[in-house]
Amino acid sequence: MKVHTGEKPYECEICSNPFTMRCHLNTHMKCYSSEKPYKCEICSKMFTRESDLKMHMRIHTGETPYKCEICSEQFGRLSGFNYHMKVHTGEKPYTSDMLLY
């Protein structure tokens, strides 16, 4: 029910980031730990979260699950796909005062 009400009773004591569930807070707290239990079997890079290892594996497998329906360009990460889509919408990702000359 917390998801529907917007209630986020679990807060990170370090960065104040709020969470709806304790397990999400626990996962978040791993980013402050040096513990990295997930290892890439190909390049030995270590990760805090299993989801980060899975995303990393796309580098080795070449998996690109996000495809632009306009130009057919493909991306391994949703963030890259979303950034790319701004090319087609005309949205400028940076304002001119953010650019360094």
Sequence and secondary structure as in RCSB ss.txt:
>XXXX:A:sequence
MKVHTGEKPYECEICSNPFTMRCHLNTHMKCYSSEKPYKCEICSKMFTRESDLKMHMRIHTGETPYKCEICSEQF
GRLSGFNYHMKVHTGEKPYTSDMLLY
>XXXX:A:secstr
 HHHHT   EE TTT  EESSHHHHHHHHGGGS    EE TTT  EESSHHHHHHHHHHHH    EE TTT  EE
SSHHHHHHHHHHHH   SS GGG   
